[in-house]
Amino acid sequence: MLHSDPLPILPLQERKVLHKLTRNIIAGGLAALFSFQAAADNSKPVLTVYTYDSFVAEWGPGPEIKKNFEAQCNCELKLVGLSDGVTLLNRLRMEGKKSQADIILGLDNNLMQAALDTGLFKESNVDQSKLVLPVKWESKTFIPYDYGWFAFIYNKDTLPNPPKSMKELLNSEQKLTIIYQDPRTSTPGLGLLLWMEKLYGDDVAAQWANMAKKTLTVTKGWSESYGLFLKGEADLVLSYTSSPGYHMLADNKDNYAAALFEEGHYLQVEMAGVLASSKQPVLAEQFMQFMLTPDFQKTLPTTNWMYPVIDMPLPPVYDKMPKPAKTLEFDAKEVAKERNQWIRIWQNAVSR
């Protein structure tokens, strides 16, 4: 049998010191253990949403939506702002199944088929029966959250006689200057591309050439172009029919207006989708359902300056902004099929 030497008997004073030291070590270890356990108990799951930069801006809907959702989800809502909707799709294609996002919010009806073709999204079970849209919505993968019409915004003080049609804009003898967004990176830019295609078809290259003569610059995203317009750099900027409402409400100014065109205006329906690779599928579905509730929808008219997709009262400022008499739209499958070719036509026409 193995045996060991007996432990030495320490003097009383040394035993007291050793006892105190041992007690402190145990107490410290228990405190650290309880602290770790408390931290684990207090940690909340994180739902990551990729969206566009103006959505997460302090003046955008993001901060209010984050507060409203976190009040009911017992989670952290992480909003990641990228420059624009087309950029969202490009980023997703690059990241693929390894994306950190659970939800992509800020794609639109014109990108729907291209987004579906990635194979990265899954269907949602959200009840769509209360949707109120200018067009019928049939997708179960993407859930709409707002809509609006593209339009050119002008300053009534500097442009008292705005064009009343796209034809007049492109052929006007006025020395008008225009700013719009790149259709390769921006959803409004893509909207203009489709608007032009819808109106001009085979003659679109010649009409793009006419627009190029009046174009001051083409920006990557909406924020840059609208900022330049507000500085007085151009007569018109591509935005939305509802954009003037911001100036009426926030600045108490009514000098900005949308030029309503007799040919009609192209529709944008913004939407969100859940990635199949989401690490928080239950929370993601909860957020998708939340999008169609008043706590989400009520923030949009005066922050994102778009129309809600459920039946609810609009702020009085919307009474001053008439809707287009005619809505224009392509089928999403046709956009996916023809988009690259239409972009090449645009590039060739404006680079001459």
C-alpha positions in Angstrom: 0.0 0.0 0.0 1.3 3.5 -0.9 1.5 6.0 1.9 2.6 9.6 2.2 4.4 11.5 4.7 2.2 13.2 7.3 1.4 16.9 6.7 3.3 19.3 8.8 1.4 20.9 11.7 1.6 24.7 11.1 1.8 27.3 13.9 -1.5 28.8 14.9 -0.8 32.2 13.2 0.1 30.6 9.9 -3.0 28.4 10.1 -5.2 31.5 10.5 -3.6 33.2 7.5 -4.0 30.1 5.4 -7.6 29.7 6.4 -8.4 33.3 5.5 -6.6 33.0 2.2 -8.5 29.8 1.3 -11.8 31.4 2.3 -11.2 34.4 0.1 -10.2 32.3 -2.9 -13.4 30.2 -2.5 -15.5 33.3 -2.1 -13.9 35.0 -5.1 -14.4 31.9 -7.2 -18.1 31.7 -6.2 -18.6 35.4 -6.9 -17.0 35.0 -10.4 -19.2 31.9 -11.0 -22.4 33.7 -10.0 -21.4 36.8 -12.0 -20.8 34.6 -15.1 -24.2 32.9 -14.5 -25.9 36.3 -14.1 -24.3 37.6 -17.3 -25.5 34.4 -19.1 -29.0 34.9 -17.8 -29.1 38.6 -18.8 -27.8 38.0 -22.3 -30.4 38.4 -25.1 -30.5 36.9 -28.5 -29.5 39.2 -31.3 -31.6 39.6 -34.5 -29.5 41.0 -37.3 -31.2 42.9 -40.1 -29.4 44.3 -43.1 -31.1 47.4 -44.5 -30.2 50.7 -46.2 -28.5 53.7 -44.6 -31.4 56.1 -44.6 -33.5 53.5 -42.7 -31.1 53.4 -39.8 -30.3 57.2 -39.7 -31.4 59.0 -36.6 -34.2 60.7 -38.6 -35.2 57.4 -40.3 -37.6 54.8 -39.0 -34.9 52.5 -37.6 -34.5 53.9 -34.1 -38.2 53.9 -33.3 -38.8 50.5 -34.8 -35.8 49.1 -32.8 -37.3 50.5 -29.6 -40.8 49.2 -30.4 -39.7 45.7 -31.3 -37.2 45.3 -28.4 -40.0 46.2 -26.0 -41.8 43.0 -27.0 -39.2 40.5 -28.2 -36.8 40.2 -25.2 -34.0 40.5 -27.8 -31.6 42.9 -29.3 -32.4 44.2 -32.8 -29.2 45.0 -34.7 -29.8 47.1 -37.8 -26.9 47.2 -40.2 -27.1 50.0 -42.7 -25.7 49.7 -46.2 -25.9 52.3 -48.9 -29.0 51.2 -50.9 -31.3 48.4 -51.8 -29.4 47.1 -54.8 -26.3 47.1 -52.6 -28.1 44.9 -50.2 -28.6 42.3 -52.8 -25.0 42.5 -54.0 -23.8 42.1 -50.4 -26.0 39.1 -49.9 -24.7 37.5 -53.1 -21.1 38.0 -51.9 -21.8 36.6 -48.4 -24.1 33.7 -49.5 -25.0 31.2 -46.8 -22.3 32.6 -44.5 -24.1 35.9 -44.1 -24.5 37.3 -40.6 -27.9 38.6 -41.4 -31.2 37.0 -40.4 -33.4 39.4 -42.4 -32.8 41.5 -45.5 -35.1 44.6 -45.3 -35.0 47.1 -48.2 -35.3 45.1 -51.3 -38.2 45.9 -53.6 -40.7 44.5 -56.1 -38.2 45.2 -58.9 -35.5 43.0 -57.3 -37.9 40.2 -56.1 -37.1 37.7 -58.7 -33.4 38.3 -58.6 -33.5 37.9 -54.8 -35.5 34.6 -55.2 -33.0 33.3 -57.7 -30.2 33.4 -55.1 -31.9 30.5 -53.3 -31.0 32.1 -50.0 -34.5 33.1 -48.7 -37.2 31.0 -47.2 -41.0 31.3 -47.1 -42.7 33.2 -44.3 -46.0 32.3 -42.6 -47.1 35.9 -42.1 -50.8 36.6 -42.5 -51.1 38.9 -45.6 -54.8 39.2 -45.5 -54.8 42.8 -44.3 -52.4 44.2 -46.9 -53.5 47.3 -48.7 -51.5 47.9 -51.9 -52.0 49.5 -55.3 -51.2 46.1 -56.8 -51.9 42.5 -55.9 -49.2 40.9 -53.7 -48.6 37.2 -54.3 -45.1 36.4 -52.8 -45.0 34.3 -49.6 -41.2 34.7 -49.3 -41.1 38.5 -49.2 -43.3 40.6 -47.1 -44.0 44.2 -48.1 -43.7 47.0 -45.5 -44.3 50.2 -47.5 -44.7 51.6 -51.0 -44.5 54.8 -53.0 -44.0 56.2 -56.5 -40.8 57.6 -58.0 -40.9 61.2 -59.0 -38.7 64.2 -59.7 -38.7 66.7 -56.9 -38.2 70.4 -57.6 -38.0 73.7 -55.8 -41.0 75.9 -56.7 -39.0 79.1 -55.9 -36.3 78.3 -58.5 -38.4 76.3 -61.0 -41.9 77.9 -61.2 -42.8 76.0 -64.4 -41.9 72.3 -63.9 -42.3 69.7 -66.6 -45.7 68.1 -66.6 -44.6 64.9 -68.4 -41.5 62.8 -68.9 -41.6 63.8 -72.5 -41.5 67.5 -71.6 -38.7 66.9 -69.1 -36.5 65.2 -71.7 -37.2 67.5 -74.5 -37.6 70.8 -72.7 -35.8 73.8 -74.0 -35.3 75.0 -70.5 -31.7 74.5 -69.3 -32.8 72.0 -66.6 -30.3 70.0 -64.6 -31.1 66.6 -63.1 -29.6 64.3 -60.5 -30.5 60.7 -60.2 -29.1 57.5 -58.8 -27.2 54.6 -60.4 -29.5 51.7 -61.4 -26.7 49.3 -60.6 -26.5 50.3 -56.9 -29.7 52.1 -56.1 -33.4 51.0 -56.0 -34.6 54.5 -57.0 -32.0 54.4 -59.8 -33.3 51.0 -60.9 -36.9 52.4 -60.7 -36.0 55.2 -63.1 -34.5 52.7 -65.5 -37.7 50.7 -65.5 -39.8 53.8 -65.7 -38.0 54.8 -68.9 -38.3 51.3 -70.3 -42.0 51.3 -69.6 -42.5 54.6 -71.4 -40.2 54.3 -74.3 -39.3 50.7 -75.1 -37.3 50.4 -78.3 -36.8 54.2 -78.3 -35.3 54.3 -74.8 -31.7 54.7 -75.9 -32.5 58.0 -77.6 -34.4 59.2 -74.6 -31.5 58.3 -72.2 -29.3 60.4 -74.5 -31.7 63.3 -74.0 -31.6 62.9 -70.3 -27.8 62.7 -70.3 -27.7 66.2 -71.7 -29.5 67.5 -68.6 -27.8 65.2 -66.0 -25.5 67.0 -63.5 -24.4 63.7 -61.9 -25.4 60.1 -61.1 -24.9 59.1 -57.5 -24.4 55.7 -55.9 -27.4 56.2 -53.6 -30.4 58.3 -52.8 -28.9 60.2 -49.8 -26.0 61.7 -51.8 -28.3 62.9 -54.6 -30.9 64.4 -52.4 -28.3 66.2 -50.4 -26.8 67.7 -53.5 -30.3 68.8 -54.6 -31.0 70.5 -51.3 -27.7 72.5 -51.7 -29.2 73.9 -54.9 -26.9 71.9 -57.2 -29.6 70.9 -59.6 -33.2 71.7 -60.6 -34.7 68.2 -60.1 -33.7 65.1 -58.2 -35.1 61.6 -58.5 -37.0 60.7 -55.3 -40.6 60.0 -54.4 -44.0 61.7 -54.7 -44.2 61.9 -50.9 -40.7 63.4 -50.3 -42.0 67.0 -50.1 -43.9 66.1 -47.0 -40.7 65.9 -45.0 -40.0 69.6 -45.7 -43.6 70.6 -44.9 -43.5 68.8 -41.5 -39.9 69.1 -40.4 -38.9 72.5 -41.9 -42.4 74.1 -42.2 -41.6 74.8 -45.9 -43.9 74.1 -48.9 -41.5 75.2 -51.6 -40.6 71.6 -52.6 -43.0 69.6 -54.8 -43.1 66.5 -56.9 -43.5 67.0 -60.7 -46.5 64.8 -61.5 -46.3 63.3 -65.0 -49.3 62.6 -67.2 -47.8 59.3 -68.5 -47.9 57.9 -64.9 -45.3 57.0 -62.2 -43.4 53.9 -61.5 -44.3 52.0 -58.3 -41.9 50.8 -55.7 -43.0 48.3 -53.0 -40.3 47.8 -50.4 -40.1 44.4 -48.8 -38.2 42.1 -46.4 -37.3 38.5 -46.4 -35.8 35.9 -44.0 -32.6 34.1 -44.9 -32.7 30.3 -44.8 -29.4 30.4 -42.9 -30.8 32.6 -40.1 -29.6 31.6 -36.6 -32.7 33.2 -35.1 -35.6 31.8 -37.2 -38.3 32.2 -34.5 -37.3 35.8 -33.8 -37.0 36.5 -37.5 -40.6 35.3 -38.1 -41.7 37.4 -35.1 -40.2 40.5 -36.7 -41.8 39.7 -40.1 -45.2 39.6 -38.3 -44.3 42.8 -36.4 -43.8 44.6 -39.7 -47.5 44.5 -40.4 -48.6 45.9 -37.1 -49.2 49.6 -36.2 -46.1 49.7 -34.0 -44.0 49.3 -37.2 -46.3 50.8 -39.8 -47.1 54.1 -38.0 -43.4 55.1 -38.1 -43.0 55.0 -41.9 -45.1 57.9 -43.2 -43.1 60.6 -41.4 -39.7 59.0 -41.3 -39.3 56.8 -44.4 -41.9 59.1 -46.2 -43.6 56.1 -47.8 -47.2 54.8 -47.6 -48.1 52.1 -45.1 -49.2 48.7 -46.4 -52.1 48.3 -43.9 -55.2 50.3 -43.5 -54.4 53.2 -41.1 -54.9 56.9 -41.0 -52.2 59.0 -42.7 -50.8 62.2 -41.2 -52.6 65.4 -42.5 -49.5 66.4 -44.5 -50.3 63.6 -46.9 -53.5 65.4 -47.9 -51.2 68.0 -49.6 -49.4 65.4 -51.7 -51.6 64.0 -54.5 -51.0 60.4 -55.7 -50.3 59.7 -59.3 -53.3 59.1 -61.5 -51.6 56.2 -63.2 -49.3 53.5 -61.7 -46.6 51.8 -63.8 -45.0 48.5 -63.0 -43.1 45.6 -64.7 -43.5 41.9 -63.7 -40.6 40.9 -61.4 -39.7 38.0 -63.7 -39.4 40.3 -66.7 -37.2 42.7 -64.7 -34.9 39.8 -63.7 -34.6 38.7 -67.3 -34.1 42.0 -69.0 -32.4 44.1 -66.3 -28.8 43.6 -67.3 -29.6 44.3 -70.9 -31.5 47.5 -70.0 -28.5 48.6 -67.9 -26.2 48.1 -70.8 -28.5 50.3 -73.0 -28.4 53.0 -70.3 -24.6 52.8 -70.0 -24.1 53.1 -73.7 -26.5 55.9 -74.2 -25.2 58.1 -71.3 -21.5 57.5 -72.1 -21.7 58.9 -75.7 
